Each structure stands twice: as structure tokens, then as C-alpha cells.
Amino acid sequence: MSITNHLTSAEELSAEIVDAIKATFKSKPITITIEEDDFELTDEMMLKLDERLYDVNATYITADESMQRLEDK
């Protein structure tokens, strides 16, 4: 089972949420992952994307094509 909760800030994390997690999963093992939503591209990433805009080599594939190739293996 997977549950995702998006909070606007850590201030929204309450004892009630923790209690609900405990009640739902009881003694089952769980994993809690904390991620910040303020991801920004670095200058190096932006440069690489700009380079690819002007790349005449059209050998890139879409994410769907990549997944399909992996499934076919």
C-alpha cells in the first residue's frame, strides 16, 4: 500500500497524522520519505538542456520509449 500526503509546510505535520499512520499500518514495516518541493535546476543542468535544444542528432527517445525498451528486455 502506498499513501502520499502533500503538505504546504512542515508546520502541518501533526500528532493526528502520526496517529493515523500508526492506526493504519499498526506493526507492519513502513518507510517514510521526506522531500522538499523546491527543486531548482543548477546552471550546469540548464546549460546541458540548452545544448540539447540545438543538437541536430535526433537519437533521443521519449520516457515511454525507454520504458518500453526496458520491458521488452
C-alpha positions in Angstrom: 0.0 0.0 0.0 1.2 3.5 -0.8 0.0 6.8 0.6 1.2 10.2 -0.4 0.5 13.3 1.6 1.5 16.7 0.3 1.9 19.3 3.0 2.4 23.0 2.3 4.9 23.2 5.2 6.3 21.0 8.0 4.0 23.0 10.3 1.1 21.0 9.0 2.6 17.8 10.3 0.6 17.0 13.4 0.2 14.3 16.0 -3.1 13.3 14.4 -1.3 12.4 11.1 1.3 10.3 13.0 -1.5 8.6 14.9 -3.4 7.9 11.7 -0.3 6.3 10.2 0.1 4.2 13.3 -3.5 3.1 13.3 -3.4 2.2 9.6 -0.2 0.3 9.5 0.0 -1.0 13.1 3.0 -3.3 13.4 3.8 -3.5 9.7 7.1 -2.2 8.5 6.8 1.2 6.8 9.2 3.7 5.1 8.8 7.5 5.5 10.5 9.7 2.9 10.7 13.4 3.2 11.3 15.5 0.1 11.5 19.2 -0.4 9.4 20.6 -3.3 11.6 23.5 -4.1 13.8 21.7 -6.7 15.7 24.1 -8.9 17.9 23.3 -11.9 21.6 24.2 -11.5 23.4 26.3 -14.0 25.1 23.2 -15.3 21.7 21.4 -15.8 20.4 24.5 -17.7 23.4 24.6 -19.9 23.0 20.9 -20.8 19.3 21.5 -21.7 20.2 24.5 -23.8 22.8 22.4 -25.6 20.3 19.7 -26.4 17.9 22.3 -27.8 20.3 22.9 -30.7 21.6 19.3 -31.0 21.0 18.1 -34.6 21.5 14.4 -33.6 17.9 13.2 -33.1 18.7 9.9 -31.4 17.0 10.8 -28.1 13.9 8.7 -27.2 10.9 9.6 -25.0 10.5 8.2 -21.5 7.7 6.0 -22.8 10.0 4.6 -25.5 12.7 4.0 -22.9 10.3 2.1 -20.6 9.0 0.0 -23.5 12.6 -1.0 -24.4 13.2 -2.0 -20.8 10.0 -4.0 -20.6 10.9 -5.8 -23.9 14.2 -7.0 -22.4 
